[in-house]
Amino acid sequence: MRHRSFAMRTRPGRVNALLAGPDGTITSQLEPLAAALADAPSPFPAIQWLKESPNTKLLARLASEGHELSHELLDELPPSRNQRYIRQLLL
């Protein structure tokens, strides 16, 4: 049970680290995703996705650069499975 409570405490911090822009805050555009990840019934799949998915790396890069996510921004990226996933997830 100790591991579960640790995971539940650290998940919001990981979500914030992933989705925060250059000013350290999560934009209103990404708040629904942040809430869904932070409030998932089981913390372990969410943490695994945050740690291991190449989709999260792309999403983190875009968020850290402070870009508003849009079709135009995603169109500027090389076509990839991750780009398509982010488009479906957010737009």
C-alpha positions in Angstrom: 0.0 0.0 0.0 2.9 2.3 0.6 3.8 2.2 -3.1 0.3 3.2 -4.1 0.2 6.2 -1.8 3.6 7.3 -3.1 2.5 7.0 -6.7 -0.7 9.0 -6.0 1.3 11.8 -4.3 3.9 12.0 -7.1 1.6 11.8 -10.1 0.4 15.5 -10.0 4.1 16.6 -9.9 4.9 14.5 -12.9 1.9 15.7 -14.8 2.9 19.3 -14.1 6.5 18.7 -15.1 5.2 17.2 -18.4 2.6 19.7 -19.3 4.0 23.0 -17.9 5.1 25.7 -20.2 8.1 27.9 -19.9 6.4 29.9 -17.1 5.9 26.7 -15.0 2.1 26.7 -15.4 -0.2 24.4 -17.4 -2.2 26.3 -20.1 -5.9 26.1 -20.1 -5.7 24.1 -23.3 -3.9 21.3 -21.5 -5.8 21.5 -18.2 -8.3 18.8 -19.1 -5.5 16.3 -20.0 -3.7 17.2 -16.8 -6.8 16.6 -14.7 -7.5 13.3 -16.4 -4.0 12.1 -15.8 -3.9 13.3 -12.2 -7.3 11.9 -11.3 -7.0 8.5 -13.1 -8.5 5.7 -10.8 -5.3 3.7 -10.9 -2.0 5.8 -10.8 0.2 3.1 -12.3 -0.9 3.2 -16.0 -0.8 7.0 -15.9 2.7 7.1 -14.4 3.8 4.4 -16.9 2.5 6.5 -19.8 4.1 9.6 -18.4 7.5 7.9 -18.0 7.7 5.7 -21.1 5.5 6.9 -23.9 7.2 8.6 -26.8 4.0 10.6 -27.2 4.6 12.2 -23.8 8.1 13.3 -24.9 6.6 15.1 -27.9 3.9 16.6 -25.8 6.4 17.8 -23.2 8.6 19.3 -25.8 5.7 21.3 -27.4 4.5 22.4 -23.9 8.0 23.4 -22.8 8.4 25.6 -25.9 5.3 27.5 -25.0 3.5 26.8 -28.2 -0.3 26.8 -28.3 -1.2 23.4 -29.7 -3.0 23.8 -33.1 -3.4 21.9 -36.3 -0.9 24.3 -37.9 1.8 23.6 -35.2 1.3 19.8 -35.6 1.4 20.2 -39.4 4.9 21.7 -39.0 6.2 18.5 -37.4 7.4 15.6 -39.5 4.6 13.1 -40.0 4.8 10.4 -37.4 2.6 8.1 -35.3 3.3 10.3 -32.3 2.3 13.5 -34.1 -1.0 11.8 -35.2 -1.6 10.5 -31.6 -1.1 14.0 -30.1 -3.4 15.5 -32.7 -6.1 12.9 -31.8 -5.6 13.4 -28.1 -5.8 17.1 -28.0 -7.5 18.6 -31.1 
